[in-house]
Amino acid sequence: MDKISKRHPEKALSAVFVRQVVEPGKYSDGNGLFLLVQPNGSKSWVQRITIRGKRRDVGLGGVGYVSLAEARELALENKKLARAGGDPLQAKREAQAVLTFAEAARKVHEIRKPTWRNKKHAAQFITTLESYAFPKIGPVRVGDVTTADVLAVLQPIWLEKPETARRVRQRIGVVMKWAIAQGWRQDNPAENIGQALPKHETTKNHRKALPYAEVSECIAAVQASNAWPATKLALEFLILTATRSGEVRGALWEEIEFHGGDAATSATSATWEIPASRMKAKKAHRVPLSGRALEILKEAEALRGASGLVFPSARDKPLSDMTLSKLVKEQGFDVHVHGFRTSFKTWAQEQTNFPNEVSEAALAHMVKDKAEAAYARSDMFDKRRKMMESWARYLEARGGEVVTFELKRNN
C-alpha cells in the first residue's frame, strides 16, 4: 500500500526524508511520482501515469543518480507529454537507443569505409578519433555532445598538432552530421567554434622539390647506385612522365600500348594509359612516352614476372610507398618524390613556351574553372608528346637549351 502524506497533496516528500527512510514501501509525492524502497534498501523513483488510456509505471532512475527535484521535473514533463497524447515510455526507449559518440563513430567508419581510396585513409579516420576524441567524449551519447565537449577535445592539440587537430575536428563533424540525419540532434557542435580557438599560422608546407636544373644530377646518382634495378628504373620513369608514385609503382604491362612493334624491345614509340582507379581524379589518363621512357621499358622487360608489374620488387610485388623516397634521400637529395612534378612544371613555365594548359594536362590536373572546363574537351595528346620528348632531351643534356614550341595559327 502506498504511504501518502496527508499534509501536502503535492510535493509531500522532502530531501531529508528520501535520504533517511529505510522502511520498505512506496512513498507518494504527487503527479503520480513515488519513492520505491526495496527490502534490500535500494531506492528508486517510479511514476504511475495514464498513457493513451492505459495505466503504466515509468521508472525514472535510482535515488543515487536522480535527486528529488530532478524526479519531480521528469514526472511533470511526462505528465504534460501524456496529456498531449504522447508516450513517455516510447520517448525513453528512443533516447536509450541513441548511440554513444564512440559507437556512432565506429558506425560511420563502417559505412564510409568502402568510399576511401585505400586502407590507410580508412584506418586513420577511426584511429585519430580513438586517440583524441574517445577519451573525452566517447561514452557521451552523440545527441548530448556539446560545443564545449568538442573544444575540450581540440584545445590540447590545436597548436601543438594543428593538422591532426583539423582532421579530428572534421571527423567529429562527419559523425555529427550522421547523427543529425538519424534525427538524434539538430546541430553540429564541430562547426562555428573557430572563434573559440587560436588562429593557426597560414604558411603552407609544400612538398620539397628539386630545381629542374638539378634533376638530371639526381637521375645520374640514382643510376649509379646499388639499388634494385626496378627501383632505379621506376624513379627515372616517374620523372620522365611527371606522374605520381602510386601510378608508377602500380603500372602494368597491359596498360602500355606499343607502336611500330609488338613489344617493348621492338616498338618505336608507346603510350601508357593509367586506369581511373589509380588516378587521383578518378579519370583515366593517357601518357605519351618519350624515347628515353621507351628505353626504360626495354630494360624493365628483363624483370617481367608473373605479376605483370612493369617495375616489380625482388619478390614480384609492387614497390613499397617509401622505396622511391628512400632511394632519393640515400643519394643526398632531401626532396619528396612528388616534388619532381613541381620540377617538371617549373621547367615548362621557365624553359619552354608550351601553353600552360598543356603542362596542366600532362600533370592530369583537373580544370577548376567551370567555364574553362566546358571547353577543355581535348587532352592535347600530340602537344603533350612533344612536350614530354622535350623534357627527356632536357634531362639527357643535363640542363640543355631553352626548348620552344610554336602554336599553329589559322590564316
Secondary structure as a PSIPRED ss2 file (coil, helix, strand):
# PSIPRED VFORMAT (PSIPRED V4.0)

   1 M C   1.000  0.000  0.000
   2 D E   0.000  0.000  1.000
   3 K E   0.000  0.000  1.000
   4 I C   1.000  0.000  0.000
   5 S C   1.000  0.000  0.000
   6 K C   1.000  0.000  0.000
   7 R C   1.000  0.000  0.000
   8 H C   1.000  0.000  0.000
   9 P C   1.000  0.000  0.000
  10 E C   1.000  0.000  0.000
  11 K C   1.000  0.000  0.000
  12 A C   1.000  0.000  0.000
  13 L C   1.000  0.000  0.000
  14 S C   1.000  0.000  0.000
  15 A H   0.000  1.000  0.000
  16 V H   0.000  1.000  0.000
  17 F H   0.000  1.000  0.000
  18 V H   0.000  1.000  0.000
  19 R H   0.000  1.000  0.000
  20 Q H   0.000  1.000  0.000
  21 V C   1.000  0.000  0.000
  22 V C   1.000  0.000  0.000
  23 E C   1.000  0.000  0.000
  24 P C   1.000  0.000  0.000
  25 G E   0.000  0.000  1.000
  26 K E   0.000  0.000  1.000
  27 Y E   0.000  0.000  1.000
  28 S E   0.000  0.000  1.000
  29 D E   0.000  0.000  1.000
  30 G E   0.000  0.000  1.000
  31 N C   1.000  0.000  0.000
  32 G C   1.000  0.000  0.000
  33 L E   0.000  0.000  1.000
  34 F E   0.000  0.000  1.000
  35 L E   0.000  0.000  1.000
  36 L E   0.000  0.000  1.000
  37 V E   0.000  0.000  1.000
  38 Q C   1.000  0.000  0.000
  39 P C   1.000  0.000  0.000
  40 N C   1.000  0.000  0.000
  41 G C   1.000  0.000  0.000
  42 S C   1.000  0.000  0.000
  43 K E   0.000  0.000  1.000
  44 S E   0.000  0.000  1.000
  45 W E   0.000  0.000  1.000
  46 V E   0.000  0.000  1.000
  47 Q E   0.000  0.000  1.000
  48 R E   0.000  0.000  1.000
  49 I E   0.000  0.000  1.000
  50 T E   0.000  0.000  1.000
  51 I E   0.000  0.000  1.000
  52 R C   1.000  0.000  0.000
  53 G C   1.000  0.000  0.000
  54 K E   0.000  0.000  1.000
  55 R E   0.000  0.000  1.000
  56 R E   0.000  0.000  1.000
  57 D E   0.000  0.000  1.000
  58 V E   0.000  0.000  1.000
  59 G E   0.000  0.000  1.000
  60 L E   0.000  0.000  1.000
  61 G E   0.000  0.000  1.000
  62 G E   0.000  0.000  1.000
  63 V C   1.000  0.000  0.000
  64 G C   1.000  0.000  0.000
  65 Y C   1.000  0.000  0.000
  66 V C   1.000  0.000  0.000
  67 S C   1.000  0.000  0.000
  68 L H   0.000  1.000  0.000
  69 A H   0.000  1.000  0.000
  70 E H   0.000  1.000  0.000
  71 A H   0.000  1.000  0.000
  72 R H   0.000  1.000  0.000
  73 E H   0.000  1.000  0.000
  74 L H   0.000  1.000  0.000
  75 A H   0.000  1.000  0.000
  76 L H   0.000  1.000  0.000
  77 E H   0.000  1.000  0.000
  78 N H   0.000  1.000  0.000
  79 K H   0.000  1.000  0.000
  80 K H   0.000  1.000  0.000
  81 L H   0.000  1.000  0.000
  82 A H   0.000  1.000  0.000
  83 R H   0.000  1.000  0.000
  84 A C   1.000  0.000  0.000
  85 G C   1.000  0.000  0.000
  86 G C   1.000  0.000  0.000
  87 D C   1.000  0.000  0.000
  88 P H   0.000  1.000  0.000
  89 L H   0.000  1.000  0.000
  90 Q H   0.000  1.000  0.000
  91 A H   0.000  1.000  0.000
  92 K H   0.000  1.000  0.000
  93 R H   0.000  1.000  0.000
  94 E H   0.000  1.000  0.000
  95 A H   0.000  1.000  0.000
  96 Q H   0.000  1.000  0.000
  97 A H   0.000  1.000  0.000
  98 V C   1.000  0.000  0.000
  99 L C   1.000  0.000  0.000
 100 T E   0.000  0.000  1.000
 101 F H   0.000  1.000  0.000
 102 A H   0.000  1.000  0.000
 103 E H   0.000  1.000  0.000
 104 A H   0.000  1.000  0.000
 105 A H   0.000  1.000  0.000
 106 R H   0.000  1.000  0.000
 107 K H   0.000  1.000  0.000
 108 V H   0.000  1.000  0.000
 109 H H   0.000  1.000  0.000
 110 E H   0.000  1.000  0.000
 111 I H   0.000  1.000  0.000
 112 R H   0.000  1.000  0.000
 113 K H   0.000  1.000  0.000
 114 P H   0.000  1.000  0.000
 115 T H   0.000  1.000  0.000
 116 W C   1.000  0.000  0.000
 117 R C   1.000  0.000  0.000
 118 N C   1.000  0.000  0.000
 119 K H   0.000  1.000  0.000
 120 K H   0.000  1.000  0.000
 121 H H   0.000  1.000  0.000
 122 A H   0.000  1.000  0.000
 123 A H   0.000  1.000  0.000
 124 Q H   0.000  1.000  0.000
 125 F H   0.000  1.000  0.000
 126 I H   0.000  1.000  0.000
 127 T H   0.000  1.000  0.000
 128 T H   0.000  1.000  0.000
 129 L H   0.000  1.000  0.000
 130 E H   0.000  1.000  0.000
 131 S H   0.000  1.000  0.000
 132 Y H   0.000  1.000  0.000
 133 A H   0.000  1.000  0.000
 134 F H   0.000  1.000  0.000
 135 P H   0.000  1.000  0.000
 136 K H   0.000  1.000  0.000
 137 I H   0.000  1.000  0.000
 138 G C   1.000  0.000  0.000
 139 P C   1.000  0.000  0.000
 140 V C   1.000  0.000  0.000
 141 R E   0.000  0.000  1.000
 142 V C   1.000  0.000  0.000
 143 G C   1.000  0.000  0.000
 144 D C   1.000  0.000  0.000
 145 V C   1.000  0.000  0.000
 146 T C   1.000  0.000  0.000
 147 T H   0.000  1.000  0.000
 148 A H   0.000  1.000  0.000
 149 D H   0.000  1.000  0.000
 150 V H   0.000  1.000  0.000
 151 L H   0.000  1.000  0.000
 152 A H   0.000  1.000  0.000
 153 V H   0.000  1.000  0.000
 154 L H   0.000  1.000  0.000
 155 Q C   1.000  0.000  0.000
 156 P C   1.000  0.000  0.000
 157 I C   1.000  0.000  0.000
 158 W C   1.000  0.000  0.000
 159 L C   1.000  0.000  0.000
 160 E C   1.000  0.000  0.000
 161 K C   1.000  0.000  0.000
 162 P H   0.000  1.000  0.000
 163 E H   0.000  1.000  0.000
 164 T H   0.000  1.000  0.000
 165 A H   0.000  1.000  0.000
 166 R H   0.000  1.000  0.000
 167 R H   0.000  1.000  0.000
 168 V H   0.000  1.000  0.000
 169 R H   0.000  1.000  0.000
 170 Q H   0.000  1.000  0.000
 171 R H   0.000  1.000  0.000
 172 I H   0.000  1.000  0.000
 173 G H   0.000  1.000  0.000
 174 V H   0.000  1.000  0.000
 175 V H   0.000  1.000  0.000
 176 M H   0.000  1.000  0.000
 177 K H   0.000  1.000  0.000
 178 W H   0.000  1.000  0.000
 179 A H   0.000  1.000  0.000
 180 I H   0.000  1.000  0.000
 181 A H   0.000  1.000  0.000
 182 Q C   1.000  0.000  0.000
 183 G C   1.000  0.000  0.000
 184 W C   1.000  0.000  0.000
 185 R C   1.000  0.000  0.000
 186 Q C   1.000  0.000  0.000
 187 D C   1.000  0.000  0.000
 188 N C   1.000  0.000  0.000
 189 P C   1.000  0.000  0.000
 190 A C   1.000  0.000  0.000
 191 E C   1.000  0.000  0.000
 192 N C   1.000  0.000  0.000
 193 I C   1.000  0.000  0.000
 194 G H   0.000  1.000  0.000
 195 Q H   0.000  1.000  0.000
 196 A H   0.000  1.000  0.000
 197 L C   1.000  0.000  0.000
 198 P C   1.000  0.000  0.000
 199 K C   1.000  0.000  0.000
 200 H C   1.000  0.000  0.000
 201 E C   1.000  0.000  0.000
 202 T C   1.000  0.000  0.000
 203 T C   1.000  0.000  0.000
 204 K C   1.000  0.000  0.000
 205 N C   1.000  0.000  0.000
 206 H C   1.000  0.000  0.000
 207 R C   1.000  0.000  0.000
 208 K C   1.000  0.000  0.000
 209 A C   1.000  0.000  0.000
 210 L C   1.000  0.000  0.000
 211 P C   1.000  0.000  0.000
 212 Y H   0.000  1.000  0.000
 213 A H   0.000  1.000  0.000
 214 E H   0.000  1.000  0.000
 215 V H   0.000  1.000  0.000
 216 S H   0.000  1.000  0.000
 217 E H   0.000  1.000  0.000
 218 C H   0.000  1.000  0.000
 219 I H   0.000  1.000  0.000
 220 A H   0.000  1.000  0.000
 221 A H   0.000  1.000  0.000
 222 V H   0.000  1.000  0.000
 223 Q H   0.000  1.000  0.000
 224 A C   1.000  0.000  0.000
 225 S C   1.000  0.000  0.000
 226 N C   1.000  0.000  0.000
 227 A C   1.000  0.000  0.000
 228 W C   1.000  0.000  0.000
 229 P H   0.000  1.000  0.000
 230 A H   0.000  1.000  0.000
 231 T H   0.000  1.000  0.000
 232 K H   0.000  1.000  0.000
 233 L H   0.000  1.000  0.000
 234 A H   0.000  1.000  0.000
 235 L H   0.000  1.000  0.000
 236 E H   0.000  1.000  0.000
 237 F H   0.000  1.000  0.000
 238 L H   0.000  1.000  0.000
 239 I H   0.000  1.000  0.000
 240 L H   0.000  1.000  0.000
 241 T H   0.000  1.000  0.000
 242 A C   1.000  0.000  0.000
 243 T C   1.000  0.000  0.000
 244 R C   1.000  0.000  0.000
 245 S H   0.000  1.000  0.000
 246 G H   0.000  1.000  0.000
 247 E H   0.000  1.000  0.000
 248 V H   0.000  1.000  0.000
 249 R H   0.000  1.000  0.000
 250 G C   1.000  0.000  0.000
 251 A C   1.000  0.000  0.000
 252 L E   0.000  0.000  1.000
 253 W H   0.000  1.000  0.000
 254 E H   0.000  1.000  0.000
 255 E H   0.000  1.000  0.000
 256 I E   0.000  0.000  1.000
 257 E E   0.000  0.000  1.000
 258 F E   0.000  0.000  1.000
 259 H E   0.000  0.000  1.000
 260 G C   1.000  0.000  0.000
 261 G C   1.000  0.000  0.000
 262 D C   1.000  0.000  0.000
 263 A C   1.000  0.000  0.000
 264 A C   1.000  0.000  0.000
 265 T C   1.000  0.000  0.000
 266 S C   1.000  0.000  0.000
 267 A C   1.000  0.000  0.000
 268 T C   1.000  0.000  0.000
 269 S E   0.000  0.000  1.000
 270 A E   0.000  0.000  1.000
 271 T E   0.000  0.000  1.000
 272 W E   0.000  0.000  1.000
 273 E E   0.000  0.000  1.000
 274 I E   0.000  0.000  1.000
 275 P C   1.000  0.000  0.000
 276 A H   0.000  1.000  0.000
 277 S H   0.000  1.000  0.000
 278 R H   0.000  1.000  0.000
 279 M C   1.000  0.000  0.000
 280 K C   1.000  0.000  0.000
 281 A C   1.000  0.000  0.000
 282 K C   1.000  0.000  0.000
 283 K C   1.000  0.000  0.000
 284 A C   1.000  0.000  0.000
 285 H E   0.000  0.000  1.000
 286 R E   0.000  0.000  1.000
 287 V E   0.000  0.000  1.000
 288 P E   0.000  0.000  1.000
 289 L E   0.000  0.000  1.000
 290 S C   1.000  0.000  0.000
 291 G H   0.000  1.000  0.000
 292 R H   0.000  1.000  0.000
 293 A H   0.000  1.000  0.000
 294 L H   0.000  1.000  0.000
 295 E H   0.000  1.000  0.000
 296 I H   0.000  1.000  0.000
 297 L H   0.000  1.000  0.000
 298 K H   0.000  1.000  0.000
 299 E H   0.000  1.000  0.000
 300 A H   0.000  1.000  0.000
 301 E H   0.000  1.000  0.000
 302 A H   0.000  1.000  0.000
 303 L H   0.000  1.000  0.000
 304 R C   1.000  0.000  0.000
 305 G C   1.000  0.000  0.000
 306 A C   1.000  0.000  0.000
 307 S C   1.000  0.000  0.000
 308 G C   1.000  0.000  0.000
 309 L E   0.000  0.000  1.000
 310 V C   1.000  0.000  0.000
 311 F C   1.000  0.000  0.000
 312 P E   0.000  0.000  1.000
 313 S C   1.000  0.000  0.000
 314 A C   1.000  0.000  0.000
 315 R C   1.000  0.000  0.000
 316 D C   1.000  0.000  0.000
 317 K C   1.000  0.000  0.000
 318 P E   0.000  0.000  1.000
 319 L C   1.000  0.000  0.000
 320 S C   1.000  0.000  0.000
 321 D C   1.000  0.000  0.000
 322 M C   1.000  0.000  0.000
 323 T H   0.000  1.000  0.000
 324 L H   0.000  1.000  0.000
 325 S H   0.000  1.000  0.000
 326 K H   0.000  1.000  0.000
 327 L H   0.000  1.000  0.000
 328 V H   0.000  1.000  0.000
 329 K H   0.000  1.000  0.000
 330 E H   0.000  1.000  0.000
 331 Q C   1.000  0.000  0.000
 332 G C   1.000  0.000  0.000
 333 F C   1.000  0.000  0.000
 334 D C   1.000  0.000  0.000
 335 V C   1.000  0.000  0.000
 336 H C   1.000  0.000  0.000
 337 V C   1.000  0.000  0.000
 338 H C   1.000  0.000  0.000
 339 G H   0.000  1.000  0.000
 340 F H   0.000  1.000  0.000
 341 R H   0.000  1.000  0.000
 342 T H   0.000  1.000  0.000
 343 S H   0.000  1.000  0.000
 344 F H   0.000  1.000  0.000
 345 K H   0.000  1.000  0.000
 346 T H   0.000  1.000  0.000
 347 W H   0.000  1.000  0.000
 348 A H   0.000  1.000  0.000
 349 Q H   0.000  1.000  0.000
 350 E H   0.000  1.000  0.000
 351 Q H   0.000  1.000  0.000
 352 T E   0.000  0.000  1.000
 353 N C   1.000  0.000  0.000
 354 F C   1.000  0.000  0.000
 355 P C   1.000  0.000  0.000
 356 N H   0.000  1.000  0.000
 357 E H   0.000  1.000  0.000
 358 V H   0.000  1.000  0.000
 359 S H   0.000  1.000  0.000
 360 E H   0.000  1.000  0.000
 361 A H   0.000  1.000  0.000
 362 A H   0.000  1.000  0.000
 363 L C   1.000  0.000  0.000
 364 A C   1.000  0.000  0.000
 365 H C   1.000  0.000  0.000
 366 M C   1.000  0.000  0.000
 367 V C   1.000  0.000  0.000
 368 K C   1.000  0.000  0.000
 369 D C   1.000  0.000  0.000
 370 K H   0.000  1.000  0.000
 371 A H   0.000  1.000  0.000
 372 E H   0.000  1.000  0.000
 373 A H   0.000  1.000  0.000
 374 A H   0.000  1.000  0.000
 375 Y H   0.000  1.000  0.000
 376 A C   1.000  0.000  0.000
 377 R C   1.000  0.000  0.000
 378 S C   1.000  0.000  0.000
 379 D C   1.000  0.000  0.000
 380 M C   1.000  0.000  0.000
 381 F H   0.000  1.000  0.000
 382 D H   0.000  1.000  0.000
 383 K H   0.000  1.000  0.000
 384 R H   0.000  1.000  0.000
 385 R H   0.000  1.000  0.000
 386 K H   0.000  1.000  0.000
 387 M H   0.000  1.000  0.000
 388 M H   0.000  1.000  0.000
 389 E H   0.000  1.000  0.000
 390 S H   0.000  1.000  0.000
 391 W H   0.000  1.000  0.000
 392 A H   0.000  1.000  0.000
 393 R H   0.000  1.000  0.000
 394 Y H   0.000  1.000  0.000
 395 L H   0.000  1.000  0.000
 396 E H   0.000  1.000  0.000
 397 A C   1.000  0.000  0.000
 398 R C   1.000  0.000  0.000
 399 G C   1.000  0.000  0.000
 400 G C   1.000  0.000  0.000
 401 E C   1.000  0.000  0.000
 402 V C   1.000  0.000  0.000
 403 V E   0.000  0.000  1.000
 404 T C   1.000  0.000  0.000
 405 F C   1.000  0.000  0.000
 406 E C   1.000  0.000  0.000
 407 L C   1.000  0.000  0.000
 408 K C   1.000  0.000  0.000
 409 R C   1.000  0.000  0.000
 410 N C   1.000  0.000  0.000
 411 N C   1.000  0.000  0.000
